[in-house]
Each structure stands twice: as structure tokens, then as C-alpha cells.
Amino acid sequence: MNAPLHSPNLPSTPRARLIALLKRWLRRSTTRAQLAALSPEQLRDIGITHGEALREARLPFWLAGEMQQTPEWWECPPVKRGGLSELESRR
């Protein structure tokens, strides 16, 4: 599910975001282990080749794979260049 940046589905506190992140990592780890355990017939049924399954299963849990999408609200907005000097000039 891709939620917009200012979505009511966005966890509101840093603690809630951390819990959501840990749950996502656990889900990825579990589903990748399950994917690696599928038989060739099961992979064929879901339309995934053995190579695609291995590639996804070998990814570390903290990386979204080709088969997954990171929700837009999780992405950090780009940082403006200028840094501290830009902030000091606003005083």
C-alpha cells in the first residue's frame, strides 16, 4: 500500500514509526524464508522463476526487493542544499 506523504496511515510518533519499521523487517525476513522454501511447482504457480526467488530471498531484510515497493510516506524528502549558512542568513 502506497500512502501519500501526509496520510492518516502515517505513524504519528517516532516510536510508532520504529515499531512499523521493525514489523516490516520481520515480515520481509519471514516471507523471504518462505519464498526460498517453495518448490519449483509452487514458484511456477505464482509466476516466479527459481532465480528470481533466490535473488529476493538472499536480500537482507532491511532492503526492499524488486518484488516489493516501499510506501511513499516512508521515503525521506530531499534535503535542500545550503545547510547551516542558509539557516544563519534567515536570522
Summary of the structure (lengths in Angstrom):
residues: 91
radius of gyration: 18.8
end to end distance: 41.4
largest distance: 66.0
contacts: 167
relative contact order: 0.15
helix: 53%
strand: 0%
